[in-house]
């Protein structure tokens, strides 16, 4: 009876975890596409796009994933986890492919894959991934501050022309419901941590291992190389947006009038949008890019054509990389098994 009850709870939890992002993506896509003339959008893409720039942006995306794998390798080695670089590259490619289907599960999948492959503690590996993601969050915050300082005039003008949208955002941030939910989550976390018994003990142990995986960034060898790779990851992300903006005449006009700052504003807003639970950013990412291009006078239909093409190409790339990854992992397992059997026979 108890097992059935736990099974039902798990099913509901899984349903909420995967269905809500799907609903968010579907809802935003409906809002995005309801006023779009698809024939006109396809005509813009077919007649005006220089696809070479899109291909270059996709190549930079692959380089950013490889830089991320090398960066994670430094953290894992400091924890005593010596994974081969090809496995780490597979883990990063696989993360984004899994997130297309199951949002946020990709990070858990990559930690589980490396922990299992290297026979390492999952919580330590997971802690290193948390540090990896917090470094990304800090980078986005710094880039956001830079973008708003450098483009304050354009953003201020846009907000004054769209006062209703700004008011809605301000009312959300000052809502007592939002801050009440934050306080409730904090109280629940403190209560769980102070509980006695198996649950409390296991949670505190997991948090200690998580913390060890996180703080290793502060003491590990190769911190300078880690910082350089962080610049490499985010430099590739930014350049991917910059070169994509050169693909259409109307987005090239944005670069000519706003320079690299315009690309930075568009990039920052698109990066922030990835925090919204959705399948691979589908929905929130296009909204953010269309919103950003609106600062520089790009018409909605043209901005939508750009955003949908870039995200569509990136999504296709992630699917291809995911297929390569899971084929590579299968071959890797087969090779490891063969080597293990050979060593066993020699003994």
N, C-alpha and C positions, 0 to 999 in steps of 0.2 A: 504493500500500500504506500509506504514511505517512498519507495523507489519510483513508483508511478507519479507521485506528487512532484518529486525532484525532476523527473523527466519532463513533466508538463512545464515546470518553471524554466528549465533549460530551453525548451522549444519556444516559449514566449520571449525569453531573453534573446535568442538567436533571431527570432522573427523581427523584434524591434531593432536589433543591431543592423540587420541587412535590408529590411523593408523600408525603414524611415529614410535612409540615404537615397534609396531608389525613388521614393515618393518625392523627395526634395529635388532630385535630378529631373524627374518627369514633370513636376510642377513648373520648375524654372524653364525647362525646354518649351513647355506649352506657352508660357508667357513670352518667351523669346521668339518663337516661330509664328505666333498667332497673327501678327501684323506683317509678316514677311512674304513677299512675292518670290516663291522659290525659283520660278523661271527667270526672273530678273536677277536674283542672286547668282544663279548658275551662269548666266550670261556675263555678269561682272567678273566672275572667277575665270571663265573660259577666255574672255576677250582681253582682260587687263592684267592677269597674273603672270609674273615672271617666275616660273616654277623652280628655276635654278636656285633662287634665294631661299625658297622653302626647303629644298633638299639640303642646302648648306646648314640651315637651322637644325634640321633633323640630325645631321652628322655631329653638330655641336652638342646636341642632346645626348648622343651616345658617349661622347667624350666626358660629359659631366657625370654620367653614371659610373664610368670607369674611374674617374677621380674620386668619386664617393666611395668606391670599393677600396681603393688604396688608402683613403683616409681612415676608414673603419678598420683596416688591417693594423694600423698603428695602435689603435685603442685595444684591439683584441690581443695583440702580442704582449702588451703591457699587463694583461690579465692572464697570460700564459696560454692563450689559445692561438695556436700556430696553424691557421687555415691556409691552404694554397690560394693564390690570387684568383685563379679561374673559378674556384668555388664561391669566392666573395663577389666576383662579377656576376655570376649566375644569381646569387642571392639578391643583388640590387635589381637586376633586370626582372627577376621573378616578383620582387616586391611590387613594382608598378603594374605588372600584368595581373597579379592577384587583386590589387586595389581596384582594378576596372570592374571586377565582378563582386568582390566583397570589400567595401570600403574599410580602411584601417586595419584589415586583417593581414595585409601584406607585410607590415612591420613584424607582427607576431610570427608569420610564416618564415621570414628570413632568419629571425633569431632561433626558431625551432630547427630549421634546416642546418644552420651552422653548429648549434649546440649538439644536435644528434650526430652530425657527420664527424665532429671532432671530440665527441664524448665529453663535452664541457657542461658546467652548470648553466641551466637556462636563464636563471635570474641574473647571473653576472653578465652574460651575453646581452640580455635584455636591457640591463643598466647601461651598457656601452651604447646601445641603440638610442636610449633615452637621451644620453649626453649628445649623441650625434644630432638628434632632432632639436634639442634645446639650443645647440649651436646654430642650427638653421633659423630657429625662432629669433634668436638675438640678432642674427644677420639681417633678417627681414625688418626687425624693429629699427636697426641702424639705417637701413636703406630707405625705410618709410620716412624717418625723420629727415634724411637728406633730401628726399623727393619733395616733401612738403615745404622745406625751407627754400629749395631752389625754384619750385614752381608755385609759390604762394599766390602770385598775381593771377595766374590762369585758374587755379583752383578756387580762389576767392570770387572771381568773376563768374565761374560756372555755378557756384553755390548760390550767389545772389540771383542768378537767373532761374534757379531751381530750388527756391526757398522751401517748398512743400516737402521735397525729398530730404533736405537737410533737417527740417523740423521733425520728420518721422524718425530719423537716425538719432537725433538728440533726445527725443522722448523715450526711445528704447534704452539708451544708455543711462538715463536717469530714472528708469522704471523701478519702483520698489519690489516688483515681482522678480526682476532680474537679480537684484542684490539680495533679496530674501532667499532665492534659490542657491546663490553662492554661499551664504551663511549656513544654510541647511546642509550643504555638501561638506563644508568645513567641520561642522558639528558632528556629522555622521562619521567622518574620517577619524576625528579625535576619539570618539566613542569606541570605534573598532580597535584603535591602537591601544587603548587602555583596558580592554577586556582581558580577563584571565581565561585560562583554558587553552585548548588546542588551536582554536581559530586565532586568538590573539597572539599566541606564541608563533604560529606559522606565518602570520602576517608580519610580525616584527622581524623574523628571520629573513623573510623574502625582501623586506625593505632594506635590511642591512646589506644583503648581497647586491640589491639594486643600487644602493648608495656606493658600494665599492666599485661597481661597474661604471658609475657616473663620475666619481671624483678622480678616477684614474687619469682623466684628461689633464688634471692639474699637475700631476707628478710624473707622467710617463716620459720615456725617452722619445725624441723625435717630435717634440711639441712645435718646433719651428716648421718642420715639414708638414705637420698636421694643419697649421695655420695657412701655409702656402696652398695646400690642397683645398682648404675651405674657400680661399680666394678663387682657386681654379674652378670649383663646383659652381659658385655663384657668378663668376665671370662668364662661364659658358652659358648659364641660364640667361644672363642679361644679353649676351651677344646673340643668343638664339632669337630673342625678341627683336633685337636691333636689326638683324639681317632679314627677319621676316617682314619687318616694316618697309623694307626696300622692295618688296615683291609687287606692290600695287602703286600706281601713280598717286592716288589720294593719300596713302600712308607715307610715301616718299615726301609728299608735301608737308606732312607733319614733322618729319625729320628736318626738312629744310627750314621750317619756321621755328620749331622748338628745339632742334638739335638733340644731343644725347639726353638732355633733361626730359624731353617728351617721351623718349624710349624708356627712361628710368621710371617715370610716373606710370606708364602703361604696365611695365614689368612689375612694379611694386603692388599695384592694385590686383593684378592677376595672381601674384604670389599670396596675397592676403586671402583671396577668394578660395584658395586650396584648403583653408581651415574649415570651410563649410562642408559638412558630411555629404558626400555625393560620390558617384561612381567615376573615379578618375578625373574629377573636376568638371564633368559634363554638366552644363547649366550655369553654375556660378562663375566659371572661368570666362565664358563668353560674355556674361553680363558685365563682369569687371572690365574686360577689354573694351567693350562698346562704351561703357561709362567713361573710361579714361580717354578714348579717342574723341568723345564728345567735348572734352575740354578744348580740343584743338579744331573744332568745327567740322568733324567728319560726320556726314549724314548717317542716320541709323542703319539704313539698308546696306550702305557700303561698309560700315564698321562690322555689321553682322556677317557679311560675306568674308571679310578678313578673319574674324574670330572663328567662324565655323570651319573655314579651310585649314587654318593653323592647328586648331584642336583636333580636327578630323585626321590630319596627317600624323600628328603626334600619337593619337590613339591607335592608328594603324601600325605605327612603328612599335608601340608597346606590345601590341598583339604578336607581331613578328618576333620581337625579342623574347617574349614569353614562350613562344613555341620553340625557339632555339634553346632557351634555358632549360625547359623541361625535357627536351630531347638530350641535351648535354648532361643533365643530372642523371638520366637513365643510363647513358653510356658510362658516366663516371662510376656509378654504383656497380655496373657490370665489370668494369676494369678493376675496381677495388676488390670485388669478390674473387675475381680470377687470381689476383696477386696474393690474396689471403690464402686461397686454396693451394697455390704453388708453394708458398712458404711453409704451410702445414705439411705438404707432401715431402718437402726437403728435410723437415725435422724428423 
